[in-house]
Amino acid sequence: MSGPLYIPVLPARAYAVAAVKGLAPGIRDRVAPLWTLPVITGEDAGQLEEAVDKELRRVAGVHNYTSAWLDAPHAALDEAPYGHLLPLYWSHTALRPVTDPALPASHQAAAVECAGEGGGGLGIRIRVPGAWNDELVGGTTALLARLAPGVPVDLLLDLQTVLPSRPDAAKEALRALDTLVPLAAWRTVSLLAGGFPDEVDRVLDRDRGEVERADWDTWHELRASRRPYAQSVRYGDYGVLAARNLPRSADDGGRSSYGLLRYTTERTFLLARFWAEKRGETGATREAARWITGFPDFRGSAASMGDRWYAQCARTTGAKGTGNAGTWNTMGNIQHMTYVVRCLSRADD
């Protein structure tokens, strides 16, 4: 399979950008993130424009040599500052525009125009949080009709949260793709899903837990089907955060008193929670890291920058300090993305 193997759905935030930067070059070349601009607020129009531009510049700076998608589902493209900032980045950087048949016509029109001007094509992200709805077909067909001939188009089927409590997710994906794939000569077709648990408390026992990667199983079930398109469907997920966290504003409050280390194995997420209030968590963080590195599935410090950080953190003496929530999210995502690309590379051989 040529092109990217893996589409991580990431928020346009500093820790996610740091995670992509932290990937080894050979891994990063196989990754094409779907960046999602979260809700951004400002006290006035000037502050809002500065905040939006800061996030967009940070994300665009990662992709000097590789392309990615940029989705802004919460932005009103007929209002400032989005009305001029997003077309600028969509048309003049490696960030390809994304839209959705459920979004306003003004959003679709701007994304379609930028897809033609920039030359990178258009991503159509169709969200299916539950059962497939045939009404989405009409909106998708109308959106495709807006495109000029020859503009490449990518299908991003987003199942959103897929946990063990959603056993029919693969069947819903197949229903959707059976309908959507014949609508266009898609450049790529991707299945996206968030497999990290929404409520961590429910899967922890004494602050430790292991949960199945249901989204990973869903993709494998789809690939095992006899559909002619199945083997070309690319895999995407929400990294090591719950799908519901993606649109959250950075300043929406509610900082947890707990920290959480996450580690991805072949079939599960390992979760280790610890008390992180008042910066007194160093010892507790190292204990959580020791629990993770003690598993047979821990792949050793040479596997990735994230694995190396876990190994260093687990030592009684080692890397100075143990970081903060941004560090834990960054390292968890580096380890996760590296492992996913290696698994997909083996499947592609």
C-alpha positions in Angstrom: 0.0 0.0 0.0 1.6 3.3 -1.1 1.2 6.5 0.9 0.5 6.8 4.6 -0.5 3.7 6.6 -1.8 5.3 9.7 -4.1 8.3 10.3 -4.0 9.5 13.9 -6.8 11.9 14.8 -5.1 14.5 16.9 -6.2 17.9 18.5 -4.2 20.9 17.3 -2.5 21.2 20.7 1.2 21.4 21.8 1.4 17.9 23.3 0.1 16.3 20.1 2.5 18.3 17.9 5.4 17.3 20.2 4.3 13.7 19.8 4.5 13.8 16.0 7.8 15.6 16.1 9.1 12.9 18.5 8.5 10.1 16.0 11.5 8.6 14.2 11.7 9.8 10.6 10.9 6.4 9.1 7.8 6.2 11.3 6.7 9.8 10.7 6.8 9.2 6.9 4.0 6.6 7.2 1.8 8.9 9.3 -0.7 11.4 8.0 -2.5 13.0 11.0 -6.0 14.3 10.9 -5.6 17.5 12.9 -8.8 18.8 14.5 -8.9 22.4 15.6 -10.7 22.3 19.0 -12.9 25.0 20.4 -10.8 28.1 20.9 -11.9 31.1 22.9 -10.6 34.7 23.3 -11.6 37.7 25.3 -11.9 39.8 22.2 -11.5 39.4 18.4 -7.8 40.2 18.5 -7.0 37.6 21.1 -9.1 35.0 19.3 -7.3 35.6 16.1 -3.9 35.3 17.8 -4.9 32.1 19.6 -6.2 30.5 16.4 -3.2 31.5 14.3 -0.9 30.2 17.0 -2.4 26.7 16.9 -2.5 26.7 13.1 1.2 27.8 12.8 2.2 25.2 15.3 0.5 22.4 13.4 1.6 23.6 9.9 5.2 23.7 11.1 5.4 19.9 11.5 4.6 19.3 7.9 7.4 20.8 5.9 7.9 17.5 4.0 4.8 15.5 4.7 1.1 16.3 4.2 -1.8 16.0 6.7 -5.5 16.9 7.0 -6.8 19.9 9.0 -10.5 19.8 10.2 -12.1 22.7 11.8 -15.7 21.6 12.5 -16.3 24.2 15.2 -15.2 27.2 13.1 -17.7 29.5 11.4 -16.0 30.2 8.0 -18.2 33.2 7.3 -16.9 34.9 10.4 -13.5 36.3 11.5 -10.9 35.1 12.2 -11.6 31.7 10.7 -12.9 33.2 7.4 -9.5 34.3 6.3 -7.1 32.2 8.4 -8.4 28.7 7.5 -8.4 29.4 3.7 -4.8 30.7 4.0 -3.6 27.5 5.7 -5.7 25.2 3.6 -4.5 26.7 0.3 -0.8 27.5 1.1 0.5 24.8 3.4 0.6 21.0 3.5 -2.6 20.9 5.5 -5.4 19.6 3.3 -8.9 20.9 3.9 -11.6 18.7 5.5 -15.3 19.2 5.6 -18.4 17.2 6.4 -21.8 16.8 4.7 -23.4 17.7 8.0 -21.6 21.1 8.2 -23.0 24.4 6.9 -22.9 25.1 3.2 -20.4 28.0 3.8 -17.9 25.6 5.4 -18.2 23.1 2.6 -17.8 25.8 -0.1 -14.7 27.2 1.5 -13.1 23.8 1.9 -13.9 22.8 -1.7 -12.5 26.0 -3.1 -9.3 25.6 -1.1 -9.0 22.0 -2.2 -8.9 23.1 -5.8 -6.5 26.1 -5.1 -4.1 24.2 -3.0 -3.9 21.1 -5.1 -3.7 18.7 -2.2 -7.3 17.5 -2.5 -10.2 17.4 0.0 -10.9 15.1 2.9 -14.6 14.3 3.6 -15.0 13.2 7.2 -18.3 11.4 7.8 -19.1 10.8 11.5 -21.0 7.7 12.4 -21.2 7.6 16.2 -23.9 5.0 16.2 -25.9 3.2 13.6 -25.3 4.1 9.9 -27.9 6.6 8.6 -28.7 6.4 4.9 -29.6 10.1 4.9 -25.9 10.9 4.9 -25.7 9.6 1.3 -27.6 12.6 -0.1 -25.4 15.1 1.7 -22.2 13.3 0.6 -23.3 13.2 -3.0 -24.1 16.9 -3.0 -20.8 17.7 -1.5 -18.9 15.6 -4.1 -20.8 17.5 -6.8 -19.2 20.7 -5.7 -15.7 19.5 -6.5 -14.1 20.5 -9.8 -13.1 17.5 -12.0 -9.7 16.0 -11.1 -9.6 17.2 -7.5 -8.4 14.3 -5.3 -10.8 13.3 -2.6 -10.3 11.2 0.6 -13.0 9.4 2.6 -12.5 9.6 6.3 -15.2 7.4 7.9 -15.1 8.3 11.6 -16.9 5.9 14.0 -15.8 8.0 16.9 -15.9 6.0 20.2 -15.6 2.3 19.7 -15.4 0.4 23.0 -16.2 -3.3 23.8 -19.7 -2.1 24.5 -20.1 -1.5 20.8 -19.7 -5.0 19.3 -21.5 -4.1 16.0 -19.1 -1.3 15.1 -17.5 -3.3 12.2 -20.9 -4.2 10.8 -21.9 -0.5 10.8 -18.6 0.5 9.1 -19.3 -2.1 6.4 -22.8 -0.8 5.9 -21.5 2.8 5.6 -18.6 1.8 3.2 -20.8 -0.4 1.0 -22.8 2.8 0.3 -20.0 5.4 0.3 -17.2 3.7 -1.6 -19.1 3.6 -5.0 -19.9 7.4 -4.8 -16.5 8.6 -5.9 -13.0 7.5 -7.1 -11.6 8.0 -3.6 -7.9 8.5 -3.4 -7.9 6.9 0.0 -10.5 5.3 2.3 -9.8 5.4 6.0 -11.6 4.0 9.0 -11.2 6.1 12.2 -12.2 5.2 15.7 -11.3 6.0 19.3 -10.7 3.0 21.4 -9.5 4.6 24.6 -12.1 4.3 27.4 -14.3 7.4 28.1 -14.5 6.7 31.9 -11.2 5.4 33.2 -12.6 4.8 36.7 -14.7 1.9 35.4 -11.7 -0.1 34.2 -9.3 0.5 37.1 -8.6 -1.7 40.1 -6.4 0.0 42.7 -5.4 2.6 40.0 -4.2 -0.1 37.5 -6.1 -1.5 34.6 -6.0 -3.2 31.2 -8.7 -2.5 28.5 -9.2 -4.1 25.1 -8.4 -2.1 21.9 -11.9 -2.6 20.4 -11.2 -0.1 17.6 -8.2 -2.2 16.5 -10.4 -5.3 16.5 -13.0 -3.4 14.5 -10.5 -2.6 11.7 -9.3 -6.2 11.6 -12.9 -7.4 11.3 -13.5 -5.1 8.4 -10.3 -6.1 6.7 -11.3 -9.8 7.0 -14.5 -9.2 5.2 -14.8 -10.2 1.5 -15.5 -6.7 0.3 -13.4 -5.8 -2.7 -12.3 -2.5 -1.0 -11.5 -4.1 2.4 -7.7 -4.6 2.0 -7.2 -0.9 0.9 -9.0 0.6 3.9 -6.5 2.5 6.0 -6.4 2.5 9.8 -6.9 5.5 12.0 -7.5 6.1 15.7 -7.6 8.8 18.4 -4.2 7.9 19.9 -4.2 7.4 23.7 -7.0 9.8 24.5 -10.7 9.3 24.5 -12.5 10.6 21.4 -14.7 12.9 23.4 -11.7 14.9 24.5 -10.9 16.1 21.0 -13.0 19.3 20.8 -12.3 20.5 24.3 -11.0 24.0 24.8 -7.6 24.2 26.4 -9.1 26.6 29.0 -12.3 24.7 29.9 -11.0 24.0 33.4 -11.5 20.8 35.4 -7.8 19.8 35.7 -7.7 16.3 37.3 -5.9 15.7 40.5 -4.7 12.4 39.0 -2.1 11.6 36.3 -2.4 8.7 33.9 0.3 6.7 32.1 -0.9 4.7 29.0 0.9 2.0 27.1 -0.3 0.2 24.0 0.2 -3.6 23.6 -1.0 -5.8 20.8 -4.5 -6.1 22.1 -4.9 -3.8 25.0 -4.1 -0.4 26.6 -2.2 -0.6 30.0 -3.4 2.2 32.3 -1.6 3.3 35.4 -3.2 6.2 37.4 -1.5 8.1 40.2 -2.0 11.1 42.5 -0.6 14.2 40.8 -1.7 17.1 43.0 0.6 19.9 44.1 3.6 18.5 42.0 4.2 15.7 44.5 3.7 12.9 42.1 7.3 12.1 41.1 7.5 8.9 43.2 4.0 7.8 42.2 4.7 8.4 38.5 7.9 6.3 38.7 5.9 3.5 40.4 3.3 3.7 37.6 6.0 3.5 35.0 7.6 0.5 36.8 4.2 -1.3 36.6 4.1 -0.7 32.9 7.8 -1.7 32.2 7.3 -4.8 34.2 4.9 -6.3 31.7 6.2 -8.9 29.2 4.6 -6.7 26.5 6.9 -3.7 27.3 9.2 -3.5 24.2 12.3 -1.9 25.7 13.8 1.5 25.6 15.1 1.1 22.0 11.5 0.7 20.6 10.7 4.5 20.5 11.4 7.8 22.3 8.2 7.0 24.3 9.4 3.6 25.4 12.8 5.1 26.4 11.0 7.7 28.5 9.0 5.0 30.3 12.2 3.0 31.0 13.9 6.2 32.4 10.9 7.2 34.4 10.7 3.7 36.0 14.2 4.1 37.5 14.6 5.3 41.1 17.1 7.8 39.6 17.0 8.8 36.0 15.6 11.6 33.9 15.2 14.7 36.0 11.6 14.9 37.2 8.7 13.0 35.6 7.0 15.8 33.6 3.4 16.8 33.7 0.2 15.9 31.9 1.5 17.2 28.6 4.6 15.0 28.9 2.5 11.9 29.8 0.2 12.5 26.8 3.1 13.2 24.4 5.1 10.1 25.4 2.1 7.9 25.4 1.2 9.0 21.9 4.8 8.5 20.6 4.8 5.0 21.9 1.4 4.3 20.6 1.9 5.7 17.1 5.2 4.0 16.7 3.8 0.7 17.6 0.8 1.1 15.4 2.9 1.9 12.3 5.1 -1.1 12.9 2.1 -3.4 13.2 0.6 -2.0 10.1 3.8 -2.2 8.2 4.0 -5.9 9.0 0.4 -6.4 7.9 1.2 -4.5 4.6 4.2 -6.7 3.7 
